[in-house]
Amino acid sequence: MQAANNAPIYAACLYPELSEFMRTKGWALAVHGSLARDFDLVAVPWHPDPVAPEKCVEGICHYWAFKTVGEPETRLHGRLIYTIALKFGECFLDLSFMPTIPNAKSQATDAALSRQVACTDGLAGTTTEGTK
């Protein structure tokens, strides 16, 4: 069994503000992990053109007076991971950014249009309004 730590406290206190900060930058946050040694968050691009990960981390460190630890690492599936030291003891934030896809908005629009055409073709002569 691991010794008790402050992880649940800092996670509960930081998550709402971090989530809102990242939302304004085009990213959605999800909590991941046990919260035993650190606070693991995954940032998922939620806007066609989200702010660059390094700019988001700079903003977090500036606003909350945190500091990055080492250099960011690239891991499985292209996740870019930053470790951030919180200002009160041995608490860390591991922030993983999922990769973005260039031109995601136009690709998503093209995919939606392709699905619409496929649905229309499957209705045997009906139009998008459902009439013949």
Buried (B, 14 or more C-beta within 10 A) or exposed (E): EEEEBBBEEBBEEBBEEBBEBBEEBBBBBEEEBEBEBBBBBBBBBEBBEBBBBEEBBEBBBEEBEBEBEEEBEEEEEEBBBBBBBBEEEEBBBBBBBBEBEEEBEEEEEEEEEEEEEEEBEEEEEEEEEEEE
